[in-house]
Amino acid sequence: MATKVWTEGRQEGVAQMQESMRLLQAPVIDLIQIHNLLDWEVQMETLSKWKQQGRIRYIGITTHRGYDHEQIAYVMSNYPVDFVQFSYSISNRLAEQSILPLAAERGIATMVNRPFQRGGLFQHVKGKDLPAWAADFDCFSWGQFFLKYVVSHPAVTCTIPATSKVHHMIDNMGAGNGRMPDEHQRQRMLEYFNSL
């Protein structure tokens, strides 16, 4: 059970989180994330208290903006966060510079958003054939290719592909099956994608 706090002010944050608990009918929330770092210092204080009280299990922070990476890294280094959510894809590898290594070093779980760059990756490969060697790691569609690239990074815990179409969800789930690309295959995926 996970939700976010996305407001300014201590009382406003408490009210928002209490309302989430009421709506979710959950006396304990597994994860509450401070969304887009909004008023994060104030919300972090409340979340730390709630975690000590057993009202939540994990604390997280999120961003979808690349310019927040330095701030995210600062929070990861100096505060008791258990999860971090950020954008990462085969065409947006900024997180490889600081967030992913820091998460691995500190044992922070990672949730990747926008693994398809809001559909932009599909436009990039439109009309292009999936390479035959993708079958070497049980990959059978471009969606799986993009997701397997992300989830095969050693510091990635999970990804949030976001879809409203059942057939896309089924295809996305296929990326979690079978073999994952190793480091050599990941490099080959990147080179192939960049050559298109």
ZAKOL-382514 format. One line per 5 residues: number of its first residue (from 1); their letters; for each residue x, y, z of N, C-alpha, C. Coordinates in steps of 0.1 Angstrom, whole numbers. Atoms other than C-alpha are relative to their C-alpha. Layout:
BEGIN
NUM> a> X:Y:Z:X:Y:Z:X:Y:Z | ... $
# end
This chain:
BEGIN
1> matkv> 9:-12:0:0:0:0:9:12:0 | -9:-12:2:17:32:-12:-8:12:-4 | 6:-12:4:8:68:-16:10:11:1 | -9:-12:0:23:103:-18:-5:11:9 | 4:-13:-6:23:135:1:5:11:-9 $
6> wtegr> -4:-10:10:23:165:-22:-7:13:4 | 5:-13:-5:16:197:-3:10:7:8 | -8:-8:-8:32:225:16:-6:1:14 | 4:-2:-14:31:229:54:-2:-13:8 | 1:11:-9:32:205:83:-14:-5:2 $
11> qegva> 14:4:-2:-5:204:91:-7:-4:-13 | 5:3:13:-14:203:54:4:-14:-4 | -6:13:3:9:173:50:-6:-11:8 | 6:10:-9:-5:155:80:-14:-3:-4 | 14:2:4:-41:161:69:-1:-8:-13 $
16> qmqes> 0:8:12:-33:148:34:3:-15:2 | -3:13:-2:-17:117:47:-11:-8:8 | 11:6:-7:-45:110:72:-11:-3:-9 | 11:2:9:-70:114:44:3:-12:-9 | -4:11:8:-50:89:23:-2:-13:8 $
21> mrllq> 2:12:-8:-51:64:52:-15:-3:1 | 15:2:-1:-89:69:55:-5:-5:-13 | 5:5:13:-95:65:18:5:-14:-3 | -6:14:3:-72:34:16:-5:-10:11 | 5:8:-11:-88:21:48:12:-9:6 $
26> apvid> -12:7:-5:-53:12:61:5:7:12 | -6:-6:-12:-41:18:96:15:2:-1 | -15:-2:3:-5:14:83:2:0:-15 | -4:-1:14:8:25:50:14:-5:-2 | -13:5:3:37:6:35:10:11:-4 $
31> liqih> -9:-10:5:52:36:17:-7:13:-2 | 4:-13:3:46:73:17:12:7:-6 | -11:-7:7:67:93:-8:-3:15:0 | 1:-14:2:73:130:-8:1:3:-15 | 0:-2:14:63:139:-43:6:12:-5 $
36> nlldw> -8:-12:6:86:161:-64:7:9:10 | -7:-7:-11:104:171:-32:-7:12:6 | 8:-11:-4:76:195:-24:1:1:16 | -1:-3:-14:83:210:11:6:-13:7 | -5:12:-5:105:179:17:5:0:14 $
41> evqme> -6:0:-14:122:190:49:-11:-1:10 | 11:0:-10:89:196:67:-6:-14:-1 | 7:13:2:73:164:53:9:-11:5 | -9:11:-5:104:143:61:0:-1:15 | 0:0:-15:102:153:98:-13:-8:4 $
46> tlskw> 12:7:-4:66:141:100:1:-15:-4 | -1:14:4:73:109:80:9:-8:9 | -10:7:-9:103:100:103:-7:-3:13 | 8:2:-12:80:104:133:-10:-12:-2 | 10:10:3:53:83:117:6:-14:-1 $
51> kqqgr> -7:13:2:78:56:108:4:-6:14 | -3:4:-13:90:55:144:-12:-5:8 | 13:4:-7:54:52:156:-6:-12:-6 | 6:12:6:47:23:132:-12:3:-9 | 11:-3:9:22:42:111:3:-2:-15 $
56> iryig> -4:3:13:42:38:80:13:-9:1 | -12:9:0:69:12:70:12:6:-6 | -11:-5:8:89:31:45:-2:15:-4 | 0:-14:4:98:67:35:6:1:-14 | -5:-2:13:103:78:-1:0:14:-5 $
61> itthr> 0:-13:7:110:108:-23:-1:-3:-15 | 2:2:15:101:113:-60:4:12:-7 | -1:-11:10:109:134:-90:-2:-6:-13 | 0:4:14:103:132:-127:9:10:-8 | -8:-11:6:126:162:-134:15:-2:2 $
66> gydhe> -14:2:0:162:158:-143:8:10:8 | -7:-11:-7:172:191:-127:-1:-2:15 | 1:3:-14:162:176:-93:10:-10:5 | -9:11:-3:188:149:-94:10:4:11 | -9:-5:-10:213:169:-73:-6:0:14 $
71> qiayv> 8:-1:-13:187:176:-46:-4:-14:5 | 4:14:-3:175:139:-47:13:-7:6 | -12:6:-5:211:128:-42:4:5:14 | -2:-6:-13:215:152:-13:-9:-7:11 | 9:6:-9:184:138:4:4:-15:3 $
76> msnyp> -4:14:-2:195:102:-2:12:-1:9 | -13:1:-8:229:109:14:-2:4:14 | 1:-6:-13:216:127:44:-13:-2:8 | 13:3:-6:181:115:53:-4:-15:-1 | 3:14:-1:166:81:62:-11:-4:-10 $
81> vdfvq> 9:4:10:149:74:29:2:-15:-4 | 0:15:4:140:38:19:-2:-2:-14 | 4:1:14:127:45:-16:3:13:-7 | -1:-12:8:135:69:-44:-6:-3:-13 | 6:1:13:115:74:-76:5:11:-9 $
86> fsysi> -6:-10:10:129:91:-107:-1:-6:-14 | 0:4:15:130:90:-145:13:-7:-4 | -11:7:5:153:66:-162:-4:-8:-12 | 3:8:12:153:50:-197:13:-1:-8 | -11:2:9:175:39:-225:5:13:-6 $
91> snrla> -4:-13:6:175:75:-238:2:11:10 | -2:-10:-11:176:93:-204:7:-7:11 | -8:8:-9:205:78:-185:6:9:11 | -6:-9:-10:212:108:-162:1:-6:14 | 0:6:-14:203:87:-131:12:-9:2 $
96> eqsil> -12:9:-2:234:65:-138:11:8:6 | -11:-8:-5:256:94:-128:1:1:16 | 0:-2:-15:245:98:-91:-10:-9:7 | 10:6:-8:212:84:-81:1:-16:1 | -1:15:0:216:47:-91:12:-5:8 $
101> plaae> -12:4:-9:252:44:-76:-3:2:15 | 2:-3:-14:241:61:-44:-11:-10:6 | 10:9:-5:210:39:-41:6:-14:3 | -7:13:-2:232:8:-45:8:0:12 | -9:-2:-11:257:21:-20:-8:0:14 $
106> rgiat> 8:-3:-12:230:30:6:-11:-10:3 | 11:10:-1:206:1:0:-14:6:-1 | 13:-7:2:178:24:-11:-7:-6:-12 | 7:6:11:151:8:-32:-3:11:-11 | 2:-10:11:145:25:-66:-13:-4:-8 $
111> mvnrp> 11:2:9:113:29:-86:1:10:-12 | -3:-8:12:118:41:-122:-13:4:-6 | 12:-5:8:91:63:-138:5:4:-14 | -2:-4:14:88:72:-175:11:-9:-7 | -10:8:7:108:42:-188:-2:0:-15 $
116> fqrgg> 2:-2:14:92:49:-222:1:14:-5 | -1:-14:3:98:86:-221:-13:5:-5 | 14:-4:4:60:92:-223:-3:-4:-14 | 3:5:14:59:71:-255:10:5:-10 | -10:-5:9:88:90:-271:9:-11:-6 $
121> lfqhv> -9:11:4:109:58:-273:-7:-8:-12 | 7:8:11:82:41:-295:1:8:-13 | -1:-9:12:83:71:-319:14:-2:-6 | -14:1:4:121:67:-321:2:-13:-8 | -2:13:7:118:30:-332:-11:-3:-10 $
126> kgkdl> 11:3:9:87:33:-353:4:-5:-14 | -4:6:13:90:11:-384:13:-8:0 | -13:7:-1:122:-4:-371:-2:-14:6 | 1:13:-5:127:-41:-365:7:-2:13 | -7:4:-13:135:-55:-330:11:-9:-5 $
131> pawaa> -11:9:4:169:-71:-333:-2:-14:4 | 2:15:-3:169:-109:-335:7:-4:12 | -7:4:-12:194:-111:-307:-7:4:13 | 7:-3:-12:169:-97:-283:-6:-12:6 | 5:13:-5:155:-132:-280:10:-7:9 $
136> dfdcf> -10:6:-9:188:-141:-263:-3:2:15 | 4:-3:-14:173:-125:-232:-15:1:1 | 14:1:-1:137:-134:-238:-8:13:-2 | 7:-13:3:126:-101:-253:-6:-1:-14 | 7:3:12:99:-101:-279:-8:13:-5 $
141> swgqf> 7:-12:5:87:-65:-283:9:12:4 | -8:-12:-4:101:-29:-282:-3:4:15 | 3:-4:-14:82:-23:-249:8:-9:10 | -8:8:-8:100:-53:-234:15:4:-1 | -14:-5:2:133:-41:-248:3:11:9 $
146> flkyv> -3:-12:-8:130:-8:-231:-1:-3:15 | 1:3:-15:118:-22:-198:11:-9:5 | -11:9:-5:144:-50:-197:13:8:1 | -12:-9:-1:171:-23:-203:0:6:14 | 1:-7:-13:158:-5:-172:2:-9:12 $
151> vshpa> 1:8:-12:151:-33:-148:13:-9:1 | -13:8:-1:184:-51:-156:11:7:6 | -11:-8:-7:204:-23:-141:0:-5:14 | -1:6:-13:217:-38:-108:-7:8:11 | 5:-9:-11:204:-8:-87:-15:3:-2 $
156> vtcti> 14:-2:2:169:-8:-101:-9:-11:6 | 9:10:-7:142:-24:-79:-12:-3:-9 | 12:3:9:111:-19:-102:-2:13:-8 | 3:-12:8:97:4:-128:-15:1:-1 | 14:-4:1:63:21:-133:-2:4:-15 $
161> patsk> 2:-4:14:55:19:-171:-12:8:-3 | 12:-7:1:20:34:-167:-7:-2:-14 | 8:2:12:-6:23:-192:-15:-1:4 | 14:2:-2:-44:22:-195:-5:-11:-9 | 4:10:10:-45:-5:-221:5:-14:5 $
166> vhhmi> -3:14:-5:-47:-42:-210:11:-7:-8 | -10:7:8:-27:-55:-240:14:6:2 | -14:-6:-3:2:-30:-232:4:-6:14 | -4:5:-13:1:-42:-195:5:-14:-1 | -4:14:2:3:-78:-206:14:-1:-6 $
171> dnmga> -14:-1:7:33:-70:-229:10:5:10 | -10:-5:-10:50:-50:-201:3:-11:10 | -3:11:-10:46:-79:-177:10:-10:-6 | -9:9:6:65:-100:-202:14:3:2 | -14:-5:-2:96:-79:-196:5:-6:13 $
176> gngrm> -4:5:-13:97:-94:-161:3:-15:-1 | -2:15:2:99:-130:-175:13:-3:-7 | -12:5:7:129:-150:-186:12:7:4 | -14:-6:-3:165:-139:-188:0:15:-1 | -2:-14:1:176:-104:-183:14:2:-7 $
181> pdehq> -12:-2:7:203:-88:-204:12:3:11 | -12:-3:-9:238:-88:-188:6:13:-4 | -6:-13:3:261:-58:-189:5:1:-15 | -4:0:15:275:-67:-224:-12:2:-8 | 12:-1:8:240:-71:-237:-7:14:1 $
186> rqrml> 5:-14:-2:229:-38:-221:7:10:-9 | -8:-9:8:257:-21:-239:-4:-1:-15 | 4:3:14:247:-37:-272:-14:6:-3 | 13:-6:1:211:-26:-266:1:15:-2 | -2:-15:1:222:10:-261:6:4:-13 $
191> eyfns> -6:-3:13:244:10:-292:-10:-2:-11 | 10:3:11:216:-5:-313:-10:12:0 | 10:-10:-1:191:20:-300:5:13:-6 | -6:-13:4:214:50:-306:3:0:-15 | -3:0:15:221:38:-342:-12:2:-8 $
196> l> 12:-1:8:185:40:-352:-4:14:-3 $
# end
